[in-house]
């Protein structure tokens, strides 16, 4: 058996065959988020032969990720490497015949067009509602399909959105829920096997569509509680679709109305002692200059995607190429701003 037989077991499936495999190879997919869902879905799609995969994540690998994010190893957490970069590196070893592009950036109203440029389908592996609402608007505007997945605790749900109109994500969730009302993996925990299952279901719906079988795609919301042994499929409530601001009334307020302001504000990063400061409006100092300037101040790490300074007091400042700074070791925004002023913008 040779390299050319790589997809043999997949092309034997009558619904895929050589023609379906060719369609899969010709498609460009973005995976939004390289966490528990994104790493698993990306792994399946890379091995299935999706010709171009763009992996997007703003974060670095942490020890708490290793329980479920199966592309990452201890060494990645120890070095705090960029998740998108590591994920692409691992997948390249699994399939050298496809193109993989890592993007280390925050998805915001300002960046989403560049991040999803030229993409045929998006896997939603985001960890927050702001990105999902923005993606929903983008999908409706550009008529791009996406596969929603979410998983917290031992439950999750999956849904395919065509981007061609009704129904859309806002038919289900009309307004952004208040942050305090949302259970996240950081607060509620999550079962690693549940995230693998949900990501696998997302990849399955994606492969149906990618291989030229939109008719096979599940049209209802599928919710599963893996621990409680419950599974249900629900139709979109027609009355909600009728009144949906996005797909019924064309109000793409997250994309066009600037409703997503989170990216331009400092944020305390959920579940860890860290603050993210947005890119400054003025031209930032080039990363290599920053790294040189820091040499006498502490341990300096330089990569293609960021430079990092670890101060003797243990705080670390990571300045990403897109201009964001993440300051670990504090959840005090004022303190983070003062460290930023002293070491980055000063
Ligand atoms: Zn809708």
Boltz pocket constraint, residues with backbone or C-beta under 6 A from the ligand:
constraints:
  - pocket:
      binder: B
      contacts: [[A, 166], [A, 167], [A, 168], [A, 169], [A, 170], [A, 171], [A, 172], [A, 240], [A, 241], [A, 244], [A, 245], [A, 246], [A, 247], [A, 248]]
      max_distance: 6.0
